Amino acid sequence: MEYLILFAVVVVVVVAAVASNRRTRAKGRRYGGALSGSFGVLDEVFRPATYEAQTVQEAETRMPAPAPLAGDLGPDGDGD
């Protein structure tokens, strides 16, 4: 009887995971799990240089590209 209950719990967890994965794929987004934050804290404690590099990389990814200045000739110097 205990095996039947254990099997039912495992089936419910697997069905919930598959449904969540399909819903996430349908929306085209990926979400981090609850444990990703806790591992981030461990990363910050034991590998601070890596954590700082990741923080800088995320900030640079979110920043917009700088707008060109008026009268700037551009990287090749011909004004195009």
C-alpha positions as CSV (number, residue, x, y, z in Angstrom):
1,M,0.0,0.0,0.0
2,E,2.9,2.4,0.8
3,Y,4.3,1.8,-2.7
4,L,1.1,2.8,-4.3
5,I,1.0,6.1,-2.4
6,L,4.7,6.7,-3.2
7,F,4.0,6.0,-6.9
8,A,1.0,8.3,-6.9
9,V,3.1,11.2,-5.4
10,V,5.9,10.6,-8.0
11,V,3.3,10.6,-10.9
12,V,1.8,13.9,-9.6
13,V,5.2,15.5,-9.4
14,V,6.2,14.4,-12.9
15,V,2.9,15.6,-14.4
16,A,3.2,19.0,-12.7
17,A,6.8,19.3,-14.0
18,V,5.9,18.4,-17.6
19,A,2.9,20.8,-17.5
20,S,5.1,23.6,-16.2
21,N,7.7,23.0,-18.8
22,R,5.1,23.1,-21.6
23,R,3.6,26.3,-20.3
24,T,7.0,28.0,-20.1
25,R,7.9,26.9,-23.6
26,A,4.6,28.1,-25.0
27,K,5.2,31.6,-23.6
28,G,8.8,31.6,-24.9
29,R,10.3,32.5,-21.6
30,R,12.5,30.7,-19.2
31,Y,12.2,31.1,-15.5
32,G,14.7,30.3,-12.8
33,G,13.7,27.9,-10.1
34,A,13.6,28.6,-6.4
35,L,16.9,27.0,-5.8
36,S,18.8,29.2,-8.3
37,G,18.7,32.0,-5.7
38,S,20.1,29.9,-3.0
39,F,23.0,28.7,-5.2
40,G,23.6,32.3,-6.2
41,V,24.3,33.0,-2.5
42,L,26.7,30.1,-2.3
43,D,28.4,31.4,-5.4
44,E,28.7,34.9,-3.9
45,V,30.3,33.5,-0.7
46,F,32.7,31.0,-2.2
47,R,33.6,32.6,-5.5
48,P,33.2,36.3,-5.1
49,A,35.2,37.2,-8.3
50,T,32.9,35.0,-10.4
51,Y,29.8,36.6,-8.8
52,E,31.1,40.1,-9.5
53,A,31.9,39.2,-13.1
54,Q,28.4,37.8,-13.6
55,T,26.8,40.9,-12.0
56,V,28.8,43.2,-14.4
57,Q,27.9,41.1,-17.4
58,E,24.2,41.2,-16.6
59,A,24.3,44.9,-16.1
60,E,26.1,45.4,-19.4
61,T,23.6,43.2,-21.2
62,R,20.7,45.3,-20.0
63,M,22.2,48.6,-20.8
64,P,21.2,50.2,-24.1
65,A,23.8,51.0,-26.7
66,P,25.0,54.6,-26.6
67,A,23.4,56.9,-29.2
68,P,25.7,58.4,-31.8
69,L,26.7,62.1,-31.2
70,A,25.8,64.8,-33.7
71,G,28.7,65.4,-36.1
72,D,30.4,62.1,-35.2
73,L,32.1,60.6,-38.2
74,G,31.7,57.0,-37.0
75,P,34.2,54.2,-36.6
76,D,35.5,54.3,-40.2
77,G,35.8,58.1,-40.3
78,D,33.7,58.8,-43.5
79,G,30.5,60.0,-41.8
80,D,28.2,57.3,-43.1
